[in-house]
Amino acid sequence: MPAPNRIPASQPPSPGKLNIDHVAHFVPHIDAASVALEQAGFTLTPFSAQSHRLEPGGPLVPAGAGNRCVMLREGYLEFLTPTGDTPIAQQLRAAIGRYTGVHLIALGTAAAEADHARLEQNGFSPLPAVALQREIGTPEGSGTARFTVVRVPPGTMAEGRIQYCQQHTPELLWQPRWTGHANRARGLAAVILCVDDPQEAARRYARYTGLLAQVAGSLWRIDTQRGALLFVAPETLRRALGMTAPSLPWIAGYVLTSDDPAATRRHLEQAQCALRTLPAGQLLLEWPGALGGCVLFQTAGSALPAFD
């Protein structure tokens, strides 16, 4: 008998807590993005078209977008592309027009209604919660993955689509066949936000999340139960990573943990990916234009970069 899959149960945060559930690249061509991801050693889920209900009990309609995902043992990465002419598809295309890359940060929650109420109280004017769903194949057949998403009006958070996501069916997303990766990636440890004023952004996100913002070295940060938001100025990012923002604000990338950094390095080097080693020892992978942004790989359990 196969061992039970305990990864799905570990994804939702504890009641009253938040985590970094996932980030999403907005990409114009999912096939080109998929080639780059597989070259870098990631296992991808099949392409899936999204649908949603615009109001509770309303009809299920196409969202105008589809995705593939990289399911990690802690969180996941989403690669979202427009597929129609809906408001969501138009938002994706507008964001891609600014830059291809990460435009969405989903904060994992166990209580979307409470987060909606907090956003209302703190002046963020949240939109009605949306019930999203998509069909996902399983070894036994198929199932319907369900999520509750809380968003704010476009432009409220200049950095992108910053939302809450309550996972109702994590067992359908985190299937064992998708959580192993040739590059030994394990989990989503942080998101890097490049902004003109890190202090202002961090304090705004503190009101948004109800969490503490604190200065750490050359950046500001907010820690969740699993994963952190790192706010860094453009000049700091250039000095620390040698990267220049294509536009501001810019969700520049994220930090992934690795079960075996030496194996991660070998795979990425053999795949001829754009790889550099930073002074603190992290591996920096610059994504090609089909994906945009960067990834920092580091050992699971090690301290996050402070960009000093």
Buried (B, 14 or more C-beta within 10 A) or exposed (E): EEEEEEBBEEBBBEEEBBBBBBBBBBBBEBEBBBBBBEBBBBBBBEBBBBBBBEEEEEEEEBBBBBBBBBBBBBBBBBBBBBBEEBEBBBBBBEBBEBBBBBBBBBBBBBBBEBBBEBBEEBEBEBBEBBBBBBEBEEEEEEBEBBBBBBBBEBEBBEBBBBBBBBBBBBBBBBBBEBBEBBBBBBBBBBBBBBBEEBBEBBBBBBBBBBBEBEEBBBBBBBBBBBBBBBBBBBEBBBBBBEBEBBEEBBBBBBBBBBBBBEBBBBBBEEBEBEBEEBEBEBBBBBBBEBBBBBBBBBBBEBEBBBBE
